[in-house]
Amino acid sequence: MSGNGAVWGRVRGRLRAFPGRLAACGAEAAAYGRCVQASTAPGGRLAKDLCAPEFEALRRCFAAAAKKTLRGGL
Amino acid sequence: MQRLGGLWLLWRRPPAAGVAAKGLGLREVASGVSPPGSTSPRALNIFDRDLKRKQKNWAARQPEPMRFDYLKEEVGSQIADRVYDITRNFSLALDVGCGRGYIAQHLNKETVGKFFQVDIAENALKNTLEMEIPTVSVLADEEFLPFKENTFDLVVSSLSLHWVNDLPRALEQIHYVLKPDGVFIGAMFGGDTLYELRCSLQLAETEREGGFSPHVSPFTAVNDLGHLLGRAGFNTLTVDTDEIQVNYPGMFELMEDLQGMGESNCAWNRKALLHRDTMLAAAAVYREMYRNEDGSVPATYQIYYMIGWKYHDSQARPAERGSATVSFGELGKINNLMSQGKKSQ
């Protein structure tokens, strides 16, 4: 780790903002979670990008929440 | 806390685990002796112990270590309860993987005369909690205990054996340093620990990246624990399980707490990078699959408590086959039999 932990502190600060932004996107997160959970039912098969549309919606909402709380750059 | 002046022992890992300590000019200690029946392969290396030492040192150096101590405090007090349940006083005790001394703070001077605290991270030994028993802090690895045979009346270990590479060998060493009629009381994480986190990461990684790699370390199953203790030579085993469920606001807070406890992953096969997309997806899956009514998410910690004794002639042994004097068929008449027995005495 670097001497004063500047980079680590910056990255960790960004990560600490995640829960707040996720809370702002409750509906999209629930939709994505339901899609993934449905694939775990008997007969379902989880493959890559099975829930890509839902995840795209979640990511867009997340980025929008980030822009709202943006204070001088990520 | 008293420290006998200057008794800080730094014990580096010996070059080859199988080399007899006698050849190095040292007294015969637990780490150098390999029991004759031992079949554990020397190549068993799952965890990066150096990294674990760095992680524990970092965790112990946090500005507010008590923020993350809740789990270890709880399990430490449970182990202290079990020590009190044994109606004996122990003059010399050892705590393997003690952290900041979560067990010793609950015990009193009458029950335990002197406590040896062994841990792999020196920052944890430097920041110990308040305790009234005189202690000696030793910096040593749990798999290479620098003590002679038949030294301790009591050995305790709380939530640190799940990071040792060679668990059979570690248990054999604990058995080695115990005196006859000594007892080992330990607590380890069990198979169901953090299953919610494991499943969420697995599902999210499969959906986002097409495959998954292990992020939660493998835990011992309860049957294996009994076998391991028996193989190490312990008698009269007792294993019981306890589940602690802690509610967190979300997956990110859980992961931050795990890191603050010093329980980050240090397996050699860990993936170095966890993508932000995957983390976001996993947090969404975790919340959807496992959340409570009030919106928090639970994390399960399954703890196995084990008690094992070192053999001594005074301990009760199973009776010889064929030495029964009454049969199970007469169980209905047990009151008559007992009063008959009392009359004839």
Interface residues (C-beta under 8 A of the other chain):
Chain A: L15 R16 F18 P19 L22 A23 E28 A29 A30 Y32 G33 R34 V36 Q37 S39 T40 L46 A47 K48 D49 L50 C51 F55 L58 R59 F62
Chain B: L203 A204 T206 E207 R208 E209 G210 P249 G250 F252 E253 D277 M279 L280 A281 A283 A284 V285 Y286 R287 E288 M289
